[in-house]
């Protein structure tokens, strides 16, 4: 029973939040005249001493203390004597743990936000460097149209921007204090819940005591945002794994984020990217775990909810590692620009440009232009050349309406330069988006 019931090995992470909540609570009890000033001073001094003790290595992991809350209270009693028992006036472990956990998740969101910001800045910096670098754009992993590497990197930037917005939204929703809800019904003591909420940086107190002690939406919100972010990081990692393979050869990953083989000395394995990809499964598993824990619980608190923290802690640690690894890879990866250009040129990626030219310059309906372009691609395949290398007479043999002006759009450089629509791949558009992002991220111009 001791082993199944004790949570200190897990929730010892909450010690900073637990002590902060206790100090805010005792200060409020004093301000409301519920505790004598001398008792408040003694308790607060003891809590400050415990903070200093725990700061180097955290609290001891002694199973004799059921959880971090009881461990801190027991240590307080050792330091200040029986007056320590007054700290729990008008408070239950139910509202105490709900407060501690919210504070921890809020801190986790802030830490994740910092990691996401670092990754965005790395992406924007590299996108600015690669605004003119031509590479193949893919659909179905088949060469589709030429794009710029800067445009591709800014697509990753937009994915991460949405992740940041999800974490920020979750933070707004969760920033209400359960402290003062007591076990489930509130308390008869004249508490000032606004004061403790303000002291702990909340926007205000929660409005229903039953919901306050049983709500774990904030943890699920965090895990949902973390899971979506992990999926984005996994997609990015997968592209790096593919690009680093010899058939592609688009990138050379840094040695610091690669490993060798135990028997093949020539190998540079993209292990960091593969682990980021793998972490996505574990993080989404953490989300499912907590969802299943919460799915059938009646109001208010049940001991099942002790299992709320391990999946959140695990997901947070894995996401922090993934963000740090991805940021490092983005910053240090070497892009093989010529290999990317050659791949873009080899896949008839400007076929759409030929069709668009027929529509815009020869007044050909698009469906007809599509068929004409298909015949041109077949001719280029037969001659073993690119579309822009087909002789004019060969193109005119396919359709007489084609003239020499068509060659102005058939190169990959002309293709990307023409994509001037807002959000398009043209270098000028990429530079504009990079400039906007640099301003939004507080980066130097």
C-alpha positions as CSV (number, residue, x, y, z in Angstrom):
1,X,0.0,0.0,0.0
2,X,2.8,2.4,0.8
3,X,4.4,1.8,-2.7
4,X,1.1,2.1,-4.6
5,X,-0.1,5.1,-2.6
6,X,3.1,7.2,-2.4
7,X,3.7,9.7,-5.2
8,X,6.8,11.6,-3.8
9,X,9.2,10.1,-6.3
10,X,7.1,11.7,-9.1
11,X,5.6,14.8,-7.5
12,X,8.8,16.0,-5.8
13,X,9.2,18.1,-9.0
14,X,6.4,20.3,-7.6
15,X,8.4,21.5,-4.6
16,X,8.9,25.0,-5.8
17,X,5.2,25.4,-6.7
18,X,4.2,23.8,-3.4
19,X,6.2,26.1,-1.3
20,X,5.1,29.2,-3.3
21,X,1.5,28.2,-2.8
22,X,2.0,27.6,0.9
23,X,3.7,31.0,1.4
24,X,0.9,32.8,-0.4
25,X,-1.7,30.9,1.6
26,X,-0.2,31.6,5.0
27,X,0.3,35.3,4.1
28,X,-3.4,35.5,3.2
29,X,-4.4,33.8,6.5
30,X,-2.5,36.4,8.3
31,X,-3.9,39.3,6.4
32,X,-7.4,38.0,7.0
33,X,-6.8,37.6,10.8
34,X,-7.2,33.9,10.7
35,X,-3.7,33.3,12.0
36,X,-1.7,35.4,14.4
37,X,1.2,37.4,13.0
38,X,3.7,35.5,15.1
39,X,2.5,32.2,13.7
40,X,2.6,33.6,10.1
41,X,6.1,34.8,10.6
42,X,7.3,31.5,12.0
43,X,5.6,29.4,9.3
44,X,6.8,31.7,6.5
45,X,10.4,31.6,7.9
46,X,10.3,27.8,8.0
47,X,9.0,27.6,4.4
48,X,11.8,29.9,3.3
49,X,14.3,27.7,5.1
50,X,12.9,24.7,3.3
51,X,13.3,26.5,-0.1
52,X,17.0,27.0,0.7
53,X,17.4,23.4,1.7
54,X,15.7,22.0,-1.4
55,X,17.3,24.4,-3.9
56,X,20.5,22.4,-4.6
57,X,19.0,18.9,-5.2
58,X,15.3,19.0,-4.5
59,X,13.5,17.2,-1.6
60,X,14.7,13.8,-0.4
61,X,12.8,10.9,-2.0
62,X,11.6,9.2,1.2
63,X,8.6,7.0,0.8
64,X,7.7,7.6,4.4
65,X,6.4,10.9,3.2
66,X,3.4,10.2,0.9
67,X,3.8,13.1,-1.4
68,X,5.6,16.5,-1.7
69,X,2.9,18.2,0.3
70,X,3.3,16.0,3.3
71,X,7.1,15.9,3.0
72,X,7.2,19.7,3.1
73,X,4.8,19.9,6.0
74,X,6.7,17.3,8.0
75,X,10.0,19.2,7.5
76,X,8.2,22.4,8.5
77,X,7.2,20.8,11.7
78,X,10.8,19.8,12.4
79,X,11.9,23.4,11.9
80,X,9.2,25.4,13.6
81,X,7.3,22.9,15.8
82,X,3.6,22.4,16.3
83,X,2.7,25.8,14.8
84,X,3.4,24.2,11.4
85,X,0.0,22.5,11.8
86,X,-1.7,25.8,11.4
87,X,-0.5,26.1,7.8
88,X,-3.2,23.7,6.6
89,X,-6.0,25.9,8.0
90,X,-8.8,26.4,5.3
91,X,-6.9,24.2,2.8
92,X,-7.1,20.6,1.6
93,X,-4.5,18.6,-0.3
94,X,-7.1,18.6,-3.1
95,X,-6.9,22.3,-3.8
96,X,-3.2,22.3,-2.8
97,X,-2.2,19.8,-5.5
98,X,-4.5,21.4,-8.1
99,X,-2.8,24.7,-7.5
100,X,0.7,23.2,-7.5
101,X,0.1,21.3,-10.7
102,X,-1.4,24.4,-12.5
103,X,1.7,26.4,-11.4
104,X,4.0,23.7,-12.7
105,X,2.2,23.4,-16.1
106,X,2.2,27.2,-16.4
107,X,6.0,27.2,-15.9
108,X,6.3,24.3,-18.4
109,X,4.4,26.3,-21.0
110,X,6.7,29.2,-20.5
111,X,9.8,27.0,-20.9
112,X,8.3,25.4,-24.0
113,X,7.5,28.8,-25.4
114,X,11.2,29.8,-25.0
115,X,12.2,26.6,-26.9
116,X,9.8,27.2,-29.7
117,X,11.0,30.8,-30.0
118,X,14.6,29.6,-30.3
119,X,13.6,27.2,-33.1
120,X,11.6,29.9,-34.9
121,X,14.6,32.2,-34.8
122,X,16.9,29.5,-36.2
123,X,14.4,28.8,-39.0
124,X,14.1,32.4,-39.9
125,X,17.8,33.0,-39.9
126,X,18.4,30.0,-42.3
127,X,15.5,30.9,-44.5
128,X,16.9,34.4,-45.0
129,X,20.2,32.8,-46.1
130,X,18.5,30.4,-48.5
131,X,15.9,32.7,-50.0
132,X,17.2,32.1,-53.6
133,X,18.2,28.4,-53.2
134,X,16.1,26.4,-55.6
135,X,14.9,22.9,-54.6
136,X,12.2,20.6,-55.7
137,X,8.8,20.9,-54.1
138,X,7.0,17.6,-53.6
139,X,3.6,16.1,-53.5
140,X,3.3,12.4,-52.9
141,X,7.1,12.6,-52.4
142,X,7.2,13.1,-56.2
143,X,8.8,16.2,-57.7
144,X,6.0,18.7,-58.3
145,X,7.2,22.3,-58.8
146,X,10.4,24.1,-57.9
147,X,10.4,26.0,-54.7
148,X,13.0,27.9,-52.7
149,X,14.6,26.3,-49.7
150,X,13.9,29.5,-47.8
151,X,10.2,29.0,-48.6
152,X,10.3,25.4,-47.3
153,X,12.0,26.5,-44.1
154,X,9.4,29.3,-43.6
155,X,6.7,26.6,-43.9
156,X,8.3,24.9,-40.9
157,X,8.3,28.3,-39.2
158,X,4.5,28.7,-39.7
159,X,3.9,25.2,-38.2
160,X,5.9,26.2,-35.1
161,X,4.0,29.6,-34.9
162,X,0.7,27.7,-34.6
163,X,2.2,25.5,-31.9
164,X,3.2,28.7,-30.0
165,X,-0.3,30.0,-30.3
166,X,-1.8,26.7,-28.9
167,X,0.5,26.9,-25.9
168,X,-0.4,30.6,-25.3
169,X,-4.1,29.8,-25.6
170,X,-3.7,27.0,-23.1
171,X,-1.9,29.3,-20.7
172,X,-4.8,31.8,-20.8
173,X,-7.4,29.2,-20.1
174,X,-5.6,27.6,-17.2
175,X,-4.5,30.8,-15.4
176,X,-7.1,30.6,-12.6
177,X,-6.3,29.7,-9.0
178,X,-8.0,26.7,-7.3
179,X,-6.4,27.6,-3.9
180,X,-9.2,28.1,-1.3
181,X,-11.5,25.6,-2.8
182,X,-10.5,23.2,0.0
183,X,-11.5,19.6,-0.4
184,X,-14.5,20.1,-2.7
185,X,-17.0,22.5,-1.1
186,X,-15.1,25.6,-0.2
187,X,-14.5,26.6,3.4
188,X,-16.2,28.6,6.1
189,X,-13.1,30.7,6.9
190,X,-13.1,34.2,5.5
191,X,-10.5,33.7,2.8
192,X,-9.3,36.2,0.3
193,X,-9.0,34.1,-2.8
194,X,-8.3,37.1,-5.0
195,X,-5.2,37.8,-2.9
196,X,-3.7,34.4,-3.2
197,X,-4.5,34.3,-6.9
198,X,-2.7,37.6,-7.4
199,X,0.2,36.5,-5.3
200,X,0.7,33.4,-7.4
201,X,0.4,35.3,-10.7
202,X,-3.1,34.0,-11.6
203,X,-5.7,36.1,-13.3
204,X,-8.2,35.3,-10.5
205,X,-9.7,32.5,-8.6
206,X,-11.6,29.6,-10.1
207,X,-15.4,29.9,-9.8
208,X,-16.6,26.5,-8.6
209,X,-14.9,24.5,-5.9
210,X,-16.1,21.1,-7.2
211,X,-14.7,21.8,-10.6
212,X,-11.5,23.4,-9.1
213,X,-10.2,20.3,-7.4
214,X,-11.2,17.8,-10.1
215,X,-10.3,19.8,-13.2
216,X,-7.3,18.6,-15.2
217,X,-8.2,20.2,-18.5
218,X,-5.2,22.4,-18.2
219,X,-2.9,19.3,-18.2
220,X,-4.8,17.9,-21.2
221,X,-4.5,21.2,-23.0
222,X,-0.8,21.2,-22.4
223,X,-0.5,17.6,-23.7
224,X,-2.7,18.3,-26.7
225,X,-0.5,21.3,-27.6
226,X,2.6,19.2,-27.0
227,X,1.4,16.4,-29.1
228,X,0.6,18.7,-32.1
229,X,4.0,20.3,-31.7
230,X,5.7,16.8,-31.5
231,X,3.9,15.9,-34.8
232,X,5.3,19.0,-36.5
233,X,8.8,18.2,-35.2
234,X,8.4,14.7,-36.4
235,X,7.5,15.8,-39.9
236,X,10.5,18.1,-39.9
237,X,12.7,15.4,-38.6
238,X,11.5,13.0,-41.3
239,X,12.4,15.4,-44.0
240,X,15.9,15.8,-42.6
241,X,16.2,12.0,-42.5
242,X,15.2,11.8,-46.1
243,X,17.3,14.7,-47.3
244,X,20.3,13.3,-45.5
245,X,20.1,10.0,-47.3
246,X,22.6,9.4,-50.1
247,X,19.9,9.2,-52.9
248,X,18.8,12.7,-52.0
249,X,21.9,14.2,-50.6
250,X,20.2,17.6,-50.0
251,X,21.8,18.1,-46.5
252,X,24.8,17.1,-44.5
253,X,23.8,16.9,-40.9
254,X,26.3,18.1,-38.4
255,X,28.5,15.5,-36.7
256,X,27.3,16.8,-33.3
257,X,23.8,15.6,-34.2
258,X,24.8,12.3,-35.9
259,X,26.3,9.0,-34.9
260,X,28.5,6.4,-36.6
261,X,27.8,2.7,-37.1
262,X,29.3,0.1,-34.9
263,X,30.7,-1.8,-37.9
264,X,30.4,0.6,-40.9
265,X,32.8,3.5,-40.5
266,X,31.4,5.5,-43.4
267,X,28.0,6.0,-41.9
268,X,26.7,9.2,-40.5
269,X,23.3,8.2,-39.0
270,X,20.7,10.9,-38.4
271,X,20.0,9.7,-34.9
272,X,19.0,13.0,-33.4
273,X,16.3,13.5,-36.1
274,X,15.2,9.9,-35.7
275,X,14.8,10.3,-32.0
276,X,12.8,13.5,-32.5
277,X,10.6,11.5,-34.8
278,X,10.3,8.7,-32.2
279,X,9.5,11.0,-29.3
280,X,6.3,12.1,-31.1
281,X,4.8,8.7,-30.5
282,X,5.7,8.8,-26.8
283,X,4.3,12.3,-26.3
284,X,1.0,11.5,-28.0
285,X,0.9,8.4,-25.9
286,X,1.2,10.6,-22.8
287,X,-1.9,12.5,-24.0
288,X,-3.9,9.3,-24.5
289,X,-2.8,8.1,-21.1
290,X,-4.2,11.1,-19.2
291,X,-7.3,11.1,-21.3
292,X,-8.0,7.5,-20.3
293,X,-7.3,8.3,-16.7
294,X,-9.8,11.2,-16.7
295,X,-12.5,9.7,-19.0
296,X,-14.8,8.2,-16.3
297,X,-14.1,10.1,-13.1
298,X,-17.1,11.5,-11.2
299,X,-16.8,14.8,-9.3
300,X,-14.7,15.6,-7.4
301,X,-11.3,14.2,-6.5
302,X,-10.4,10.5,-7.0
303,X,-7.0,8.9,-6.3
304,X,-6.7,8.0,-10.0
305,X,-5.8,11.6,-10.5
306,X,-2.5,11.0,-8.8
307,X,-1.5,9.5,-12.2
308,X,-2.0,12.8,-13.9
309,X,1.6,14.0,-13.4
310,X,3.8,11.3,-14.9
311,X,2.5,11.7,-18.5
312,X,2.8,15.5,-18.3
313,X,6.3,15.4,-16.8
314,X,7.4,12.8,-19.4
315,X,5.9,14.7,-22.3
316,X,7.5,18.0,-21.2
317,X,11.0,16.4,-20.9
318,X,10.7,14.7,-24.3
319,X,9.4,17.9,-26.0
320,X,12.2,20.0,-24.5
321,X,14.8,17.5,-25.8
322,X,13.2,17.4,-29.2
323,X,13.1,21.2,-29.5
324,X,16.7,21.6,-28.5
325,X,17.8,18.9,-30.9
326,X,15.8,20.3,-33.8
327,X,17.0,23.9,-33.2
328,X,20.6,22.6,-33.2
329,X,20.1,20.7,-36.4
330,X,18.5,23.7,-38.1
331,X,21.3,26.0,-37.0
332,X,24.2,23.7,-38.1
333,X,22.9,21.6,-41.0
334,X,24.8,22.2,-44.3
335,X,22.5,22.5,-47.3
336,X,23.7,21.1,-50.7
337,X,22.3,23.8,-52.9
338,X,23.6,22.4,-56.2
339,X,22.2,18.9,-55.5
340,X,18.8,20.5,-54.7
341,X,18.9,22.5,-57.9
342,X,19.8,19.5,-60.0
343,X,16.9,17.5,-58.4
344,X,14.5,20.3,-59.2
345,X,15.6,20.5,-62.8
346,X,15.4,16.7,-63.3
347,X,11.8,16.2,-62.5
348,X,10.1,18.3,-65.2
349,X,9.0,20.5,-62.3
350,X,8.3,23.5,-64.6
351,X,5.6,21.6,-66.5
352,X,2.9,23.7,-64.7
353,X,4.7,26.9,-65.9
354,X,4.3,25.7,-69.5
355,X,0.6,25.1,-69.0
356,X,0.2,28.5,-67.3
357,X,2.1,30.1,-70.2
358,X,-0.3,28.5,-72.7
359,X,-3.2,29.9,-70.8
360,X,-1.8,33.4,-70.3
361,X,0.0,34.0,-73.6
362,X,-1.8,31.7,-76.2
363,X,-5.3,31.9,-74.8
364,X,-5.5,28.1,-74.4
365,X,-8.1,26.7,-71.9
366,X,-6.3,25.2,-69.0
367,X,-7.5,21.7,-69.5
368,X,-6.3,21.7,-73.1
369,X,-3.0,23.3,-71.9
370,X,-2.7,20.5,-69.4
371,X,-2.8,17.9,-72.2
372,X,-0.4,19.9,-74.4
373,X,2.1,20.0,-71.5
374,X,1.8,16.3,-70.9
375,X,2.8,15.7,-74.5
376,X,5.7,18.0,-74.1
377,X,6.9,16.1,-71.0
378,X,6.7,12.8,-73.0
379,X,8.8,14.4,-75.7
380,X,11.4,15.6,-73.3
381,X,11.5,12.1,-71.7
382,X,12.0,10.6,-75.2
383,X,14.8,13.0,-76.0
384,X,16.4,12.7,-72.5
385,X,16.4,16.4,-71.8
386,X,14.7,18.9,-69.6
387,X,11.7,20.9,-70.7
388,X,13.7,24.1,-71.1
389,X,16.2,22.1,-73.3
390,X,13.5,21.0,-75.9
391,X,14.1,22.7,-79.2
392,X,11.5,25.2,-80.3
393,X,10.5,23.2,-83.3
394,X,9.8,20.2,-81.1
395,X,7.5,22.3,-79.0
396,X,5.8,23.8,-82.0
397,X,5.4,20.3,-83.4
398,X,3.2,19.6,-80.3
399,X,1.3,22.8,-80.6
400,X,1.9,25.6,-83.1
401,X,0.8,28.3,-80.7
402,X,4.0,27.9,-78.7
403,X,6.7,30.5,-79.6
404,X,10.2,31.5,-78.3
405,X,8.7,33.5,-75.4
406,X,8.0,30.2,-73.6
407,X,11.6,29.7,-72.7
408,X,11.4,32.7,-70.3
409,X,9.3,30.6,-68.0
410,X,10.7,27.1,-68.3
411,X,13.8,27.4,-66.1
412,X,13.6,26.6,-62.4
413,X,14.8,30.1,-61.6
414,X,12.1,31.7,-63.8
415,X,9.5,29.4,-62.2
416,X,10.2,30.3,-58.6
417,X,10.6,34.0,-59.5
418,X,7.1,34.0,-61.0
419,X,5.4,32.8,-57.9
420,X,4.7,36.3,-56.6
421,X,1.4,35.7,-55.0
422,X,1.3,36.5,-51.2
423,X,2.9,33.6,-49.4
424,X,4.4,32.2,-52.6
425,X,7.9,30.8,-53.1
426,X,9.4,33.7,-55.1
427,X,12.6,34.9,-53.4
428,X,11.1,38.4,-53.0
429,X,8.1,36.9,-51.2
430,X,10.4,34.8,-49.0
431,X,12.4,37.8,-48.0
432,X,9.2,39.7,-47.2
433,X,8.0,36.9,-44.9
434,X,11.4,36.6,-43.3
435,X,11.4,40.4,-42.6
436,X,8.0,40.1,-41.0
437,X,9.0,37.2,-38.9
438,X,12.2,38.9,-37.8
439,X,10.2,41.8,-36.6
440,X,7.6,39.5,-34.9
441,X,10.4,37.6,-33.1
442,X,12.4,40.6,-32.0
443,X,15.4,39.8,-34.1
444,X,17.8,42.4,-35.3
445,X,17.1,43.6,-38.9
